[in-house]
Amino acid sequence: MNVFKLPLISTISLFIMFSANAEIIPTNLTETTNLVMAGKKYVTLLGDQVNLGENAPNFKVVTESFAPVTLNEFKNKHVLISVVPSLDTGVCSIQTKRFNEEVANLPEDVVMLTISNDLPFAQKRFCKTEKVDKIKVLSDAVWRDFGLKYGLLIKDMGLLTRAIFIINADGKIAYKELVEKLSQHPDYDTALVKLKSLSPVKKSVKERLAKPSE
């Protein structure tokens, strides 16, 4: 059932139901204070930092229709996760559209996700307006599960810090970038080179369309 076809009151009620059942954020979380700056001040990130070579923690987020999605659903795939504070800001919008455009140039066993703490309603509106239709845009607004397991939730702001992660087909963290300043872009080129290097023998979507199989 698509909640966006329901009357407004039903849609709001559904969000309240999810929010009421959301896990309360623990008070004894790890805090990191020297990695990311907003303006001239460091922000405090909540949750445990993940490191290169470690097993990527499973997490649960939701789609635009509040359907749960977990990392485990992409087993045996290389997964790039583009993390943004809010899709309605300039850098976040550009970051999301850039990766959406890159999908056609990537190997066929690659999955691209964008995750933010925007409400699913706002994500759906953004994707429709900006024609973002090739990557999966997911929300961590319900449980904050992704942000806390990857150490990305900004204390007292409720937003995720800007970051890129690449998880290889073995479920390991193969690439990580926490952007040092919230207002700056991530290193798109380095992330994309790393992603393509994980599966060099696979043909991209563009290549398969350009050269029909014999």
VEXDOFI-113225 format. One record per residue (C-alpha): residue number from 1; residue in three letters; x, y, z. Coordinates in steps of 0.5 Angstrom, whole numbers, m for minus. Last residue first. Layout:
REM VEXDOFI-113225
[atom NUM; 'ALA'; [X; Y; Z]]
...
This chain:
REM VEXDOFI-113225
[atom 214; 'GLU'; [52; m24; m59]]
[atom 213; 'SER'; [51; m19; m54]]
[atom 212; 'PRO'; [49; m12; m56]]
[atom 211; 'LYS'; [54; m7; m55]]
[atom 210; 'ALA'; [52; 0; m53]]
[atom 209; 'LEU'; [46; m2; m48]]
[atom 208; 'ARG'; [51; m7; m45]]
[atom 207; 'GLU'; [57; m1; m44]]
[atom 206; 'LYS'; [52; 4; m41]]
[atom 205; 'VAL'; [50; m1; m36]]
[atom 204; 'SER'; [57; m2; m34]]
[atom 203; 'LYS'; [60; m8; m36]]
[atom 202; 'LYS'; [63; m13; m30]]
[atom 201; 'VAL'; [71; m14; m30]]
[atom 200; 'PRO'; [73; m9; m26]]
[atom 199; 'SER'; [69; m10; m20]]
[atom 198; 'LEU'; [72; m7; m14]]
[atom 197; 'SER'; [76; m2; m18]]
[atom 196; 'LYS'; [70; 1; m20]]
[atom 195; 'LEU'; [68; 3; m13]]
[atom 194; 'LYS'; [75; 6; m11]]
[atom 193; 'VAL'; [75; 10; m18]]
[atom 192; 'LEU'; [68; 13; m16]]
[atom 191; 'ALA'; [70; 14; m9]]
[atom 190; 'THR'; [76; 18; m11]]
[atom 189; 'ASP'; [72; 22; m16]]
[atom 188; 'TYR'; [67; 24; m11]]
[atom 187; 'ASP'; [71; 27; m6]]
[atom 186; 'PRO'; [66; 30; m1]]
[atom 185; 'HIS'; [63; 37; m2]]
[atom 184; 'GLN'; [64; 42; 3]]
[atom 183; 'SER'; [59; 45; 8]]
[atom 182; 'LEU'; [59; 40; 13]]
[atom 181; 'LYS'; [67; 41; 14]]
[atom 180; 'GLU'; [71; 35; 15]]
[atom 179; 'VAL'; [68; 30; 10]]
[atom 178; 'LEU'; [68; 23; 13]]
[atom 177; 'GLU'; [70; 19; 8]]
[atom 176; 'LYS'; [70; 11; 8]]
[atom 175; 'TYR'; [72; 6; 3]]
[atom 174; 'ALA'; [73; m2; 3]]
[atom 173; 'ILE'; [68; m3; 9]]
[atom 172; 'LYS'; [67; m10; 9]]
[atom 171; 'GLY'; [61; m14; 7]]
[atom 170; 'ASP'; [64; m19; 3]]
[atom 169; 'ALA'; [61; m16; m3]]
[atom 168; 'ASN'; [65; m9; m2]]
[atom 167; 'ILE'; [62; m4; 3]]
[atom 166; 'ILE'; [64; 3; 0]]
[atom 165; 'PHE'; [62; 9; 5]]
[atom 164; 'ILE'; [61; 17; 4]]
[atom 163; 'ALA'; [60; 22; 9]]
[atom 162; 'ARG'; [56; 28; 10]]
[atom 161; 'THR'; [54; 28; 18]]
[atom 160; 'LEU'; [47; 26; 19]]
[atom 159; 'LEU'; [42; 31; 22]]
[atom 158; 'GLY'; [39; 31; 29]]
[atom 157; 'MET'; [42; 37; 31]]
[atom 156; 'ASP'; [43; 37; 38]]
[atom 155; 'LYS'; [49; 31; 37]]
[atom 154; 'ILE'; [50; 30; 30]]
[atom 153; 'LEU'; [49; 23; 28]]
[atom 152; 'LEU'; [54; 20; 24]]
[atom 151; 'GLY'; [58; 14; 28]]
[atom 150; 'TYR'; [56; 8; 24]]
[atom 149; 'LYS'; [52; 5; 28]]
[atom 148; 'LEU'; [48; 11; 31]]
[atom 147; 'GLY'; [47; 14; 24]]
[atom 146; 'PHE'; [44; 7; 21]]
[atom 145; 'ASP'; [40; 6; 27]]
[atom 144; 'ARG'; [37; 13; 27]]
[atom 143; 'TRP'; [30; 9; 28]]
[atom 142; 'VAL'; [25; 13; 24]]
[atom 141; 'ALA'; [29; 19; 21]]
[atom 140; 'ASP'; [34; 14; 18]]
[atom 139; 'SER'; [31; 15; 11]]
[atom 138; 'LEU'; [33; 12; 4]]
[atom 137; 'VAL'; [34; 14; m3]]
[atom 136; 'LYS'; [36; 9; m8]]
[atom 135; 'ILE'; [39; 11; m14]]
[atom 134; 'LYS'; [37; 11; m21]]
[atom 133; 'ASP'; [31; 16; m20]]
[atom 132; 'VAL'; [33; 23; m18]]
[atom 131; 'LYS'; [29; 27; m23]]
[atom 130; 'GLU'; [30; 33; m19]]
[atom 129; 'THR'; [23; 35; m17]]
[atom 128; 'LYS'; [21; 27; m16]]
[atom 127; 'CYS'; [27; 26; m12]]
[atom 126; 'PHE'; [26; 32; m8]]
[atom 125; 'ARG'; [18; 30; m6]]
[atom 124; 'LYS'; [20; 23; m5]]
[atom 123; 'GLN'; [25; 25; 0]]
[atom 122; 'ALA'; [21; 30; 3]]
[atom 121; 'PHE'; [15; 25; 5]]
[atom 120; 'PRO'; [21; 20; 7]]
[atom 119; 'LEU'; [23; 25; 13]]
[atom 118; 'ASP'; [30; 27; 12]]
[atom 117; 'ASN'; [35; 24; 16]]
[atom 116; 'SER'; [39; 22; 10]]
[atom 115; 'ILE'; [41; 16; 6]]
[atom 114; 'THR'; [43; 16; m1]]
[atom 113; 'LEU'; [44; 9; m3]]
[atom 112; 'MET'; [48; 6; m9]]
[atom 111; 'VAL'; [48; m1; m11]]
[atom 110; 'VAL'; [54; m4; m15]]
[atom 109; 'ASP'; [54; m11; m19]]
[atom 108; 'GLU'; [52; m8; m26]]
[atom 107; 'PRO'; [59; m4; m26]]
[atom 106; 'LEU'; [58; 3; m26]]
[atom 105; 'ASN'; [57; 8; m31]]
[atom 104; 'ALA'; [50; 8; m32]]
[atom 103; 'VAL'; [49; 10; m24]]
[atom 102; 'GLU'; [54; 16; m25]]
[atom 101; 'GLU'; [48; 21; m26]]
[atom 100; 'ASN'; [45; 19; m19]]
[atom 99; 'PHE'; [51; 20; m16]]
[atom 98; 'ARG'; [52; 27; m18]]
[atom 97; 'LYS'; [44; 28; m17]]
[atom 96; 'THR'; [45; 26; m9]]
[atom 95; 'GLN'; [52; 31; m8]]
[atom 94; 'ILE'; [48; 37; m12]]
[atom 93; 'SER'; [42; 36; m7]]
[atom 92; 'CYS'; [47; 35; m1]]
[atom 91; 'VAL'; [51; 41; m3]]
[atom 90; 'GLY'; [45; 46; m4]]
[atom 89; 'THR'; [41; 44; 2]]
[atom 88; 'ASP'; [34; 41; 1]]
[atom 87; 'LEU'; [37; 34; 1]]
[atom 86; 'SER'; [39; 34; 8]]
[atom 85; 'PRO'; [45; 32; 12]]
[atom 84; 'VAL'; [48; 28; 7]]
[atom 83; 'VAL'; [50; 20; 7]]
[atom 82; 'SER'; [52; 17; 0]]
[atom 81; 'ILE'; [53; 10; 1]]
[atom 80; 'LEU'; [56; 6; m4]]
[atom 79; 'VAL'; [55; m2; m4]]
[atom 78; 'HIS'; [58; m7; m8]]
[atom 77; 'LYS'; [54; m13; m8]]
[atom 76; 'ASN'; [54; m20; m5]]
[atom 75; 'LYS'; [49; m18; 0]]
[atom 74; 'PHE'; [45; m12; m1]]
[atom 73; 'GLU'; [39; m14; 3]]
[atom 72; 'ASN'; [43; m15; 9]]
[atom 71; 'LEU'; [44; m7; 9]]
[atom 70; 'THR'; [37; m7; 11]]
[atom 69; 'VAL'; [30; m4; 8]]
[atom 68; 'PRO'; [24; m2; 12]]
[atom 67; 'ALA'; [18; 0; 8]]
[atom 66; 'PHE'; [16; 7; 10]]
[atom 65; 'SER'; [13; 9; 3]]
[atom 64; 'GLU'; [19; 13; 2]]
[atom 63; 'THR'; [24; 8; 4]]
[atom 62; 'VAL'; [26; 6; 11]]
[atom 61; 'VAL'; [32; 5; 15]]
[atom 60; 'LYS'; [35; m1; 18]]
[atom 59; 'PHE'; [42; m3; 19]]
[atom 58; 'ASN'; [47; m8; 19]]
[atom 57; 'PRO'; [54; m6; 21]]
[atom 56; 'ALA'; [60; m7; 16]]
[atom 55; 'ASN'; [65; m12; 18]]
[atom 54; 'GLU'; [72; m8; 19]]
[atom 53; 'GLY'; [77; m7; 14]]
[atom 52; 'LEU'; [77; 1; 14]]
[atom 51; 'ASN'; [74; 3; 20]]
[atom 50; 'VAL'; [67; 4; 23]]
[atom 49; 'GLN'; [66; 10; 28]]
[atom 48; 'ASP'; [61; 8; 34]]
[atom 47; 'GLY'; [55; 13; 36]]
[atom 46; 'LEU'; [54; 20; 36]]
[atom 45; 'LEU'; [58; 26; 33]]
[atom 44; 'THR'; [59; 32; 36]]
[atom 43; 'VAL'; [60; 38; 32]]
[atom 42; 'TYR'; [67; 42; 31]]
[atom 41; 'LYS'; [66; 49; 31]]
[atom 40; 'LYS'; [69; 54; 25]]
[atom 39; 'GLY'; [63; 53; 21]]
[atom 38; 'ALA'; [60; 46; 22]]
[atom 37; 'MET'; [66; 42; 23]]
[atom 36; 'VAL'; [67; 34; 23]]
[atom 35; 'LEU'; [73; 30; 26]]
[atom 34; 'ASN'; [74; 32; 33]]
[atom 33; 'THR'; [68; 31; 38]]
[atom 32; 'THR'; [67; 24; 38]]
[atom 31; 'GLU'; [62; 21; 43]]
[atom 30; 'THR'; [60; 14; 44]]
[atom 29; 'LEU'; [53; 13; 47]]
[atom 28; 'ASN'; [51; 13; 54]]
[atom 27; 'THR'; [44; 16; 53]]
[atom 26; 'PRO'; [41; 11; 49]]
[atom 25; 'ILE'; [36; 14; 43]]
[atom 24; 'ILE'; [29; 12; 44]]
[atom 23; 'GLU'; [27; 6; 39]]
[atom 22; 'ALA'; [22; 8; 34]]
[atom 21; 'ASN'; [15; 6; 36]]
[atom 20; 'ALA'; [12; 12; 37]]
[atom 19; 'SER'; [15; 15; 31]]
[atom 18; 'PHE'; [12; 10; 27]]
[atom 17; 'MET'; [5; 11; 29]]
[atom 16; 'ILE'; [6; 18; 28]]
[atom 15; 'PHE'; [8; 17; 21]]
[atom 14; 'LEU'; [2; 13; 20]]
[atom 13; 'SER'; [m2; 18; 23]]
[atom 12; 'ILE'; [0; 24; 18]]
[atom 11; 'THR'; [m1; 19; 12]]
[atom 10; 'SER'; [m8; 18; 15]]
[atom 9; 'ILE'; [m9; 25; 16]]
[atom 8; 'LEU'; [m7; 27; 9]]
[atom 7; 'PRO'; [m11; 22; 5]]
[atom 6; 'LEU'; [m8; 16; 3]]
[atom 5; 'LYS'; [m5; 15; m4]]
[atom 4; 'PHE'; [2; 18; m1]]
[atom 3; 'VAL'; [2; 12; 4]]
[atom 2; 'ASN'; [3; 7; m2]]
[atom 1; 'MET'; [0; 0; 0]]
